[in-house]
Amino acid sequence: MEDCLFCQIIKGKKPSHKVYEDEDVYAFLDINPKVKGHTLVVPKEHSETFLDLDSSQIDTLFESVQKIAKGITETVNAEGFNLMQNNGRAAGQVVDHVHVHILPRKQDDGLDMEWSYEPEGEFQELKKEIKNSIES
Ligand code: AMP
């Protein structure tokens, strides 16, 4: 897509710190890293969100994510990593080209990803509704 930032990066029309590229996937350092080595993995074909990908695109993307996560982890001597994948404004998606964040982690690195929510006795009803939605 002409006006998509990540499409422009993939095509080399905008600069990036590329760490990996193959036929289907492009990966580069996040310009505003949350931790050292924070990387974005992007399918070359433009899709807006995870729900727009077909199963072969998902396979290809996550095979690359695994390979790249291993390389990042080794490089920055991380003790673990988070994968983050935002879909929609409410979830913090800013760039409308599907991407996976790889966040290498160290014990006590100070990155705060603690979320909390108090359930109000909804489990019984909620699980049925979600199950029905998945199966319909
Ligand atoms: P999201 O909030 O999941 O849409 O993530 C978008 C990410 O893209 C953010 O973490 C930004 O810091 C990152 N970003 C935006 N512009 C650039 C750029 N030109 N090069 C690298 N990363 C970028």
Residues whose N, C-alpha, C, O or C-beta is under 5 A from the ligand:
A	BS01	AMP	P15 L29 D30 I31 N32 N86 G92 Q93 V94 V95
